[in-house]
C-alpha cells in the first residue's frame, strides 16, 4: 500500500468516523465527545508489518497509529517527545539548605502519633 493509499484510507476512515461520531452523540450513547481524536490511523497487525516504515513517517509527523488484531485495538504508536537537554546532576548544589536537626524526631509529633508514654 502506498502513502497515497494510506492517506485516502485515512480520509475515508475519518469521514466514516465523523458520521458514526455524530450519530452516537445524537442518541446520547457517549458522554465524552472531547476525548475523541480523529487524527488517528488504524491498521491490523499484517498491514502494520508490511507498512511499518510509512507508518513511522506518519507518527513522526504527529499522527497516532492504532494497531489492531481481529478488529480490536491492541497497541498505539505515538511520537516520543524528546527532552531538550539532559538534566545536569548537582544543579541545585548550594541552593538547598537543610537544618542540622532535620532528621531528629519532634517530641510533639511523636506524642500525637504514638500517644503518651506512661
C-alpha positions in Angstrom: 0.0 0.0 0.0 1.5 3.4 -1.0 1.4 6.6 1.1 -1.4 8.0 -1.2 -3.5 4.9 -0.5 -2.9 5.3 3.2 -3.9 8.9 3.1 -7.0 8.1 1.1 -7.9 5.3 3.5 -7.4 7.8 6.4 -9.8 10.3 4.8 -12.4 7.5 4.3 -11.9 6.4 7.9 -12.2 10.0 9.2 -15.4 10.7 7.3 -16.9 7.3 8.4 -15.8 8.0 12.0 -17.3 11.5 11.9 -20.7 10.1 10.7 -20.6 7.4 13.5 -19.5 10.0 16.0 -22.4 12.4 15.2 -25.0 9.5 15.3 -23.6 8.2 18.6 -23.9 11.6 20.3 -27.3 12.3 18.8 -28.5 9.2 20.6 -26.8 10.1 23.8 -24.7 6.9 24.0 -21.4 8.7 24.5 -20.6 11.1 27.3 -17.2 12.4 26.5 -17.0 13.7 22.9 -14.0 15.8 23.7 -11.9 12.6 24.2 -12.1 11.6 20.6 -9.1 12.0 18.4 -9.9 11.8 14.7 -6.2 12.3 13.7 -5.5 8.6 14.0 -4.8 5.8 11.6 -5.9 2.2 12.3 -4.1 -0.8 10.9 -4.2 -4.5 11.6 -1.0 -6.4 12.5 -0.4 -7.8 9.0 -0.7 -4.3 7.4 1.5 -2.9 10.1 4.2 -5.4 9.3 4.1 -4.5 5.6 3.8 -0.7 6.1 5.9 -0.1 9.2 8.3 2.4 7.6 5.5 4.6 6.2 3.6 4.3 9.5 6.6 5.6 11.3 6.8 8.6 9.0 3.2 9.3 9.8 4.0 9.1 13.5 7.0 11.4 13.1 4.5 13.9 11.5 2.4 13.9 14.7 -0.2 11.3 13.8 -1.2 8.4 16.1 -1.4 4.9 14.7 -3.6 2.3 16.3 -2.7 -1.4 15.7 -5.5 -3.9 15.9 -5.9 -7.6 16.0 -9.2 -9.1 15.0 -10.7 -5.6 14.8 -9.8 -4.8 18.4 -7.2 -2.2 19.2 -4.2 -3.6 21.0 -1.4 -1.0 20.6 -0.8 2.6 19.8 2.2 4.2 18.0 2.8 7.7 19.2 5.7 10.2 18.7 8.1 10.4 21.6 8.7 13.9 22.7 12.5 14.4 23.1 13.8 16.2 26.2 15.6 19.4 25.1 18.7 18.6 27.1 19.5 16.0 29.8 19.4 17.1 33.4 22.7 18.1 35.0 23.5 16.4 38.3 24.2 18.7 41.1 22.4 21.7 39.5 20.8 22.6 42.9 24.0 22.2 44.9 24.4 25.1 47.4 20.8 26.3 46.8 19.1 23.9 49.2 19.9 24.1 52.9 19.0 21.5 55.5 18.6 22.3 59.2 21.2 20.5 61.3 18.4 18.6 63.1 16.3 17.7 60.0 16.4 14.0 60.8 15.6 14.3 64.5 12.2 13.3 65.7 9.9 16.1 67.1 8.6 15.2 70.6 5.2 16.8 70.0 4.7 14.9 66.7 5.8 11.6 68.3 3.3 12.2 71.2 0.5 12.8 68.6 1.3 9.6 66.7 2.2 7.2 69.5 0.4 8.7 72.5 1.8 9.5 75.9 4.5 7.3 77.4 3.4 6.0 80.8 
